[in-house]
């Protein structure tokens, strides 16, 4: 022989009415809060991401920006032709 057990649902309480039957009564469970959009915080996050991206682009550009340099071991006169013997 099997027995069926009815379980209570969370947040619902059964109360007996005048006629003896049970009816669900909702407990004082608060409604979930509505999601607020914080536009100022969103704008600050977007601005921070943009500043970070621009900073990375500038940093990469400054690191990879190189110019060739010539080193001489003796003074070179203006207009003189530079030969490999002058360079180290």
C-alpha positions as a LaTeX table, in Angstrom:
\begin{tabular}{lrrr}
\hline
Residue & $x$ (\AA) & $y$ (\AA) & $z$ (\AA) \\
\hline
Unk1 & 0.00 & 0.00 & 0.00 \\
Unk2 & 1.37 & 3.44 & $-0.90$ \\
Unk3 & 0.61 & 6.74 & 0.72 \\
Unk4 & 0.71 & 10.10 & $-1.03$ \\
Unk5 & 2.13 & 12.96 & 0.98 \\
Unk6 & 1.39 & 16.53 & 0.01 \\
Unk7 & 4.25 & 18.89 & 0.64 \\
Unk8 & 3.97 & 22.58 & 1.27 \\
Unk9 & 5.30 & 24.95 & $-1.33$ \\
Unk10 & 7.71 & 27.61 & $-0.17$ \\
Unk11 & 6.02 & 30.93 & 0.43 \\
Unk12 & 2.46 & 29.53 & 0.55 \\
Unk13 & 0.62 & 28.83 & 3.77 \\
Unk14 & $-2.70$ & 27.04 & 3.94 \\
Unk15 & $-5.35$ & 28.53 & 6.16 \\
Unk16 & $-8.70$ & 27.02 & 7.00 \\
Unk17 & $-11.70$ & 29.05 & 5.99 \\
Unk18 & $-15.09$ & 29.01 & 7.70 \\
Unk19 & $-16.26$ & 26.04 & 5.67 \\
Unk20 & $-13.25$ & 23.93 & 6.70 \\
Unk21 & $-11.52$ & 23.91 & 3.31 \\
Unk22 & $-7.97$ & 25.13 & 2.93 \\
Unk23 & $-7.08$ & 28.06 & 0.68 \\
Unk24 & $-3.61$ & 29.37 & $-0.13$ \\
Unk25 & $-2.59$ & 32.58 & 1.63 \\
Unk26 & 0.48 & 34.33 & 0.30 \\
Unk27 & 3.09 & 35.15 & 2.91 \\
Unk28 & 4.65 & 38.59 & 3.07 \\
Unk29 & 7.36 & 37.85 & 0.50 \\
Unk30 & 8.66 & 41.07 & $-1.02$ \\
Unk31 & 8.82 & 41.45 & $-4.77$ \\
Unk32 & 12.31 & 41.37 & $-6.30$ \\
Unk33 & 13.83 & 44.82 & $-6.80$ \\
Unk34 & 13.65 & 46.38 & $-10.23$ \\
Unk35 & 16.94 & 46.69 & $-12.07$ \\
Unk36 & 18.04 & 50.32 & $-12.29$ \\
Unk37 & 20.32 & 51.46 & $-15.04$ \\
Unk38 & 23.09 & 53.70 & $-13.84$ \\
Unk39 & 23.91 & 55.66 & $-16.97$ \\
Unk40 & 26.71 & 57.64 & $-15.32$ \\
Unk41 & 28.51 & 54.47 & $-14.27$ \\
Unk42 & 28.04 & 52.96 & $-17.73$ \\
Unk43 & 29.47 & 56.09 & $-19.37$ \\
Unk44 & 32.44 & 56.03 & $-16.97$ \\
Unk45 & 33.17 & 52.39 & $-17.84$ \\
Unk46 & 33.01 & 53.08 & $-21.59$ \\
Unk47 & 35.29 & 56.11 & $-21.20$ \\
Unk48 & 37.77 & 54.07 & $-19.14$ \\
Unk49 & 37.89 & 51.34 & $-21.79$ \\
Unk50 & 38.44 & 53.94 & $-24.54$ \\
Unk51 & 41.23 & 55.67 & $-22.59$ \\
Unk52 & 42.89 & 52.30 & $-21.96$ \\
Unk53 & 42.71 & 51.36 & $-25.64$ \\
Unk54 & 44.15 & 54.73 & $-26.72$ \\
Unk55 & 46.90 & 54.43 & $-24.10$ \\
Unk56 & 47.85 & 51.01 & $-25.46$ \\
Unk57 & 47.96 & 52.32 & $-29.03$ \\
Unk58 & 50.15 & 55.25 & $-27.96$ \\
Unk59 & 52.46 & 52.97 & $-25.95$ \\
Unk60 & 52.84 & 50.54 & $-28.84$ \\
Unk61 & 53.54 & 53.41 & $-31.22$ \\
Unk62 & 56.19 & 54.94 & $-28.96$ \\
Unk63 & 57.95 & 51.62 & $-28.39$ \\
Unk64 & 58.09 & 50.61 & $-32.04$ \\
Unk65 & 59.02 & 54.10 & $-33.28$ \\
Unk66 & 62.73 & 53.89 & $-34.03$ \\
Unk67 & 65.05 & 55.87 & $-36.21$ \\
Unk68 & 68.38 & 54.76 & $-37.64$ \\
Unk69 & 71.42 & 56.32 & $-36.02$ \\
Unk70 & 74.94 & 56.58 & $-37.41$ \\
Unk71 & 77.91 & 56.56 & $-35.04$ \\
Unk72 & 81.29 & 57.87 & $-36.18$ \\
Unk73 & 84.62 & 57.40 & $-34.40$ \\
Unk74 & 86.14 & 60.63 & $-35.71$ \\
Unk75 & 84.73 & 64.08 & $-36.50$ \\
Unk76 & 83.09 & 64.47 & $-39.90$ \\
Unk77 & 83.31 & 67.76 & $-41.79$ \\
Unk78 & 80.15 & 69.26 & $-43.19$ \\
Unk79 & 79.55 & 68.03 & $-46.74$ \\
Unk80 & 82.18 & 65.27 & $-46.48$ \\
Unk81 & 81.44 & 61.83 & $-47.91$ \\
Unk82 & 81.07 & 59.21 & $-45.22$ \\
Unk83 & 83.09 & 56.08 & $-45.96$ \\
Unk84 & 82.95 & 52.76 & $-44.14$ \\
Unk85 & 86.44 & 53.43 & $-42.71$ \\
Unk86 & 85.03 & 56.23 & $-40.51$ \\
Unk87 & 82.32 & 54.02 & $-38.99$ \\
Unk88 & 83.19 & 51.37 & $-36.36$ \\
\hline
\end{tabular}
